[in-house]
């Protein structure tokens, strides 16, 4: 894999390394943090209540649209 050099502020470099274990490189730490962020984002999307209704509300809407015939 090809490496590249990126410019970051010194304080950010120090913050990144606060998350590192002794044997981890900057790439390892950043990759782990990105994976964690992706998992958190997926969790937030899947567990969001936005646009959701309760089962009771869904049943009421269902009964309005398709009332039971006698």
Biotite code that builds the C-alpha atoms (Angstrom):
import biotite.structure as struc

atoms = struc.array([
    struc.Atom([0.000, 0.000, 0.000], chain_id="A", res_id=1, res_name="UNK", atom_name="CA", element="C"),
    struc.Atom([1.259, 3.430, -0.893], chain_id="A", res_id=2, res_name="UNK", atom_name="CA", element="C"),
    struc.Atom([1.773, 5.979, 1.886], chain_id="A", res_id=3, res_name="UNK", atom_name="CA", element="C"),
    struc.Atom([1.221, 9.694, 1.715], chain_id="A", res_id=4, res_name="UNK", atom_name="CA", element="C"),
    struc.Atom([2.026, 12.657, 3.899], chain_id="A", res_id=5, res_name="UNK", atom_name="CA", element="C"),
    struc.Atom([-0.693, 14.909, 5.262], chain_id="A", res_id=6, res_name="UNK", atom_name="CA", element="C"),
    struc.Atom([-0.348, 18.158, 7.176], chain_id="A", res_id=7, res_name="UNK", atom_name="CA", element="C"),
    struc.Atom([-2.236, 18.373, 10.472], chain_id="A", res_id=8, res_name="UNK", atom_name="CA", element="C"),
    struc.Atom([-1.982, 20.696, 13.435], chain_id="A", res_id=9, res_name="UNK", atom_name="CA", element="C"),
    struc.Atom([0.358, 19.572, 16.198], chain_id="A", res_id=10, res_name="UNK", atom_name="CA", element="C"),
    struc.Atom([-2.455, 19.603, 18.783], chain_id="A", res_id=11, res_name="UNK", atom_name="CA", element="C"),
    struc.Atom([-4.525, 17.311, 16.564], chain_id="A", res_id=12, res_name="UNK", atom_name="CA", element="C"),
    struc.Atom([-1.556, 14.969, 16.150], chain_id="A", res_id=13, res_name="UNK", atom_name="CA", element="C"),
    struc.Atom([-1.270, 14.751, 19.919], chain_id="A", res_id=14, res_name="UNK", atom_name="CA", element="C"),
    struc.Atom([-5.011, 14.091, 20.303], chain_id="A", res_id=15, res_name="UNK", atom_name="CA", element="C"),
    struc.Atom([-4.842, 11.298, 17.728], chain_id="A", res_id=16, res_name="UNK", atom_name="CA", element="C"),
    struc.Atom([-2.017, 9.622, 19.584], chain_id="A", res_id=17, res_name="UNK", atom_name="CA", element="C"),
    struc.Atom([-3.993, 9.737, 22.852], chain_id="A", res_id=18, res_name="UNK", atom_name="CA", element="C"),
    struc.Atom([-6.104, 6.999, 21.250], chain_id="A", res_id=19, res_name="UNK", atom_name="CA", element="C"),
    struc.Atom([-3.101, 4.900, 20.221], chain_id="A", res_id=20, res_name="UNK", atom_name="CA", element="C"),
    struc.Atom([-1.641, 1.848, 21.835], chain_id="A", res_id=21, res_name="UNK", atom_name="CA", element="C"),
    struc.Atom([2.143, 1.478, 21.928], chain_id="A", res_id=22, res_name="UNK", atom_name="CA", element="C"),
    struc.Atom([2.367, -0.447, 18.658], chain_id="A", res_id=23, res_name="UNK", atom_name="CA", element="C"),
    struc.Atom([-0.132, 1.532, 16.577], chain_id="A", res_id=24, res_name="UNK", atom_name="CA", element="C"),
    struc.Atom([0.800, 3.896, 13.793], chain_id="A", res_id=25, res_name="UNK", atom_name="CA", element="C"),
    struc.Atom([-1.140, 7.054, 12.922], chain_id="A", res_id=26, res_name="UNK", atom_name="CA", element="C"),
    struc.Atom([-2.797, 5.110, 10.109], chain_id="A", res_id=27, res_name="UNK", atom_name="CA", element="C"),
    struc.Atom([-3.876, 2.366, 12.517], chain_id="A", res_id=28, res_name="UNK", atom_name="CA", element="C"),
    struc.Atom([-5.398, 4.854, 14.938], chain_id="A", res_id=29, res_name="UNK", atom_name="CA", element="C"),
    struc.Atom([-7.187, 6.846, 12.245], chain_id="A", res_id=30, res_name="UNK", atom_name="CA", element="C"),
    struc.Atom([-8.501, 3.666, 10.629], chain_id="A", res_id=31, res_name="UNK", atom_name="CA", element="C"),
    struc.Atom([-9.831, 2.430, 13.984], chain_id="A", res_id=32, res_name="UNK", atom_name="CA", element="C"),
    struc.Atom([-11.445, 5.784, 14.758], chain_id="A", res_id=33, res_name="UNK", atom_name="CA", element="C"),
    struc.Atom([-13.090, 5.896, 11.321], chain_id="A", res_id=34, res_name="UNK", atom_name="CA", element="C"),
    struc.Atom([-14.434, 2.367, 11.740], chain_id="A", res_id=35, res_name="UNK", atom_name="CA", element="C"),
    struc.Atom([-15.866, 3.345, 15.119], chain_id="A", res_id=36, res_name="UNK", atom_name="CA", element="C"),
    struc.Atom([-17.446, 6.473, 13.621], chain_id="A", res_id=37, res_name="UNK", atom_name="CA", element="C"),
    struc.Atom([-19.003, 4.440, 10.779], chain_id="A", res_id=38, res_name="UNK", atom_name="CA", element="C"),
    struc.Atom([-20.444, 1.942, 13.255], chain_id="A", res_id=39, res_name="UNK", atom_name="CA", element="C"),
    struc.Atom([-21.844, 4.755, 15.395], chain_id="A", res_id=40, res_name="UNK", atom_name="CA", element="C"),
    struc.Atom([-23.407, 6.426, 12.362], chain_id="A", res_id=41, res_name="UNK", atom_name="CA", element="C"),
    struc.Atom([-25.013, 3.142, 11.291], chain_id="A", res_id=42, res_name="UNK", atom_name="CA", element="C"),
    struc.Atom([-26.292, 2.580, 14.830], chain_id="A", res_id=43, res_name="UNK", atom_name="CA", element="C"),
    struc.Atom([-27.756, 6.096, 14.956], chain_id="A", res_id=44, res_name="UNK", atom_name="CA", element="C"),
    struc.Atom([-29.526, 5.624, 11.606], chain_id="A", res_id=45, res_name="UNK", atom_name="CA", element="C"),
    struc.Atom([-30.916, 2.199, 12.502], chain_id="A", res_id=46, res_name="UNK", atom_name="CA", element="C"),
    struc.Atom([-32.006, 3.170, 15.998], chain_id="A", res_id=47, res_name="UNK", atom_name="CA", element="C"),
    struc.Atom([-33.502, 6.558, 15.119], chain_id="A", res_id=48, res_name="UNK", atom_name="CA", element="C"),
    struc.Atom([-37.142, 7.095, 16.046], chain_id="A", res_id=49, res_name="UNK", atom_name="CA", element="C"),
    struc.Atom([-37.497, 9.778, 13.394], chain_id="A", res_id=50, res_name="UNK", atom_name="CA", element="C"),
    struc.Atom([-40.444, 9.026, 11.140], chain_id="A", res_id=51, res_name="UNK", atom_name="CA", element="C"),
    struc.Atom([-41.618, 6.146, 13.322], chain_id="A", res_id=52, res_name="UNK", atom_name="CA", element="C"),
    struc.Atom([-45.051, 5.663, 14.840], chain_id="A", res_id=53, res_name="UNK", atom_name="CA", element="C"),
    struc.Atom([-46.274, 3.310, 17.525], chain_id="A", res_id=54, res_name="UNK", atom_name="CA", element="C"),
    struc.Atom([-48.049, 0.064, 16.674], chain_id="A", res_id=55, res_name="UNK", atom_name="CA", element="C"),
    struc.Atom([-51.270, 1.532, 18.062], chain_id="A", res_id=56, res_name="UNK", atom_name="CA", element="C"),
    struc.Atom([-50.982, 4.545, 15.753], chain_id="A", res_id=57, res_name="UNK", atom_name="CA", element="C"),
    struc.Atom([-50.271, 2.270, 12.797], chain_id="A", res_id=58, res_name="UNK", atom_name="CA", element="C"),
    struc.Atom([-53.361, 0.176, 13.592], chain_id="A", res_id=59, res_name="UNK", atom_name="CA", element="C"),
    struc.Atom([-55.532, 3.307, 13.756], chain_id="A", res_id=60, res_name="UNK", atom_name="CA", element="C"),
    struc.Atom([-54.236, 4.450, 10.367], chain_id="A", res_id=61, res_name="UNK", atom_name="CA", element="C"),
    struc.Atom([-54.777, 0.967, 8.957], chain_id="A", res_id=62, res_name="UNK", atom_name="CA", element="C"),
    struc.Atom([-58.371, 0.887, 10.215], chain_id="A", res_id=63, res_name="UNK", atom_name="CA", element="C"),
    struc.Atom([-59.051, 4.314, 8.687], chain_id="A", res_id=64, res_name="UNK", atom_name="CA", element="C"),
    struc.Atom([-57.734, 3.257, 5.270], chain_id="A", res_id=65, res_name="UNK", atom_name="CA", element="C"),
    struc.Atom([-59.158, -0.263, 5.255], chain_id="A", res_id=66, res_name="UNK", atom_name="CA", element="C"),
    struc.Atom([-62.048, -0.544, 7.687], chain_id="A", res_id=67, res_name="UNK", atom_name="CA", element="C"),
    struc.Atom([-63.235, -4.039, 8.481], chain_id="A", res_id=68, res_name="UNK", atom_name="CA", element="C"),
    struc.Atom([-66.422, -4.948, 6.654], chain_id="A", res_id=69, res_name="UNK", atom_name="CA", element="C"),
    struc.Atom([-69.332, -6.369, 8.655], chain_id="A", res_id=70, res_name="UNK", atom_name="CA", element="C"),
])
